[in-house]
Structure formats: structure tokens, C-alpha cells
Amino acid sequence: MGLLDDKQLREAVDDLLSSAAIPADSLMNRLRDLNWKPRGEAHITLLGLMLIIHHYNVKRDEGHDIEESLSNSYIESMDHPTIQKYMAKAAADAMDKGIGVQ
């Protein structure tokens, strides 16, 4: 059974992400006003969360179902240049550590 196969759980995820749209948008706007540049894991996690919330709600507004909206929001968030740069660096650092370079 997949995570979103349960209707009650699926609706709870939808409620959570839908109710977070306005606060996440306000937070992102304020961070943008402050010329915020995400640095480090916590900042990247915050950016990723805000992107997922944003893209999820865009997809829901376009009429996509919950599962499709969640999947697409993850894909679109991972396509963000800042997220990609961080993931590439993390992968390179893990490889270097694995071969004893670090």
C-alpha cells in the first residue's frame, strides 16, 4: 500500500499543504525582500519546503489530483537551480568522503 492510497491520509496532506500556501508565500516574499540567499542544509530545506508548497498549490489550482500535484511539486522543486547546486555539491562531497579525499 502506498502512502497516498489511504483517503484520510491523502486529504490530510492536501489540507496541510493547502493551508500553508499563504504563510509560505508571505515568508518567501519577505525573504526575497531581504535578499536572502540560502546557505547550508537548513536554508535549503526551508527553500525546498516553500517550493513544494508553492508548486503543489499551483497544480491543485490547475485541477490536478492530490497525488499528481504532490509528485509534480517535488519534481519542480528539485529542478530549482539552487536546490540542484546544493544536491550536486552534497553528492560530490559524499563521493570525496567515500574515497578518502576529504
Secondary structure by P-SEA (a helix, b strand, c coil): ccccccaaaaaaaaaaaaaaaaaaaaaaaaaaaaccccccaaaaaaaaaaaaaaaaaaaaaacccaaaaaaaaaaaaaacaaaaaaaaaaaaaaaaaaaccc
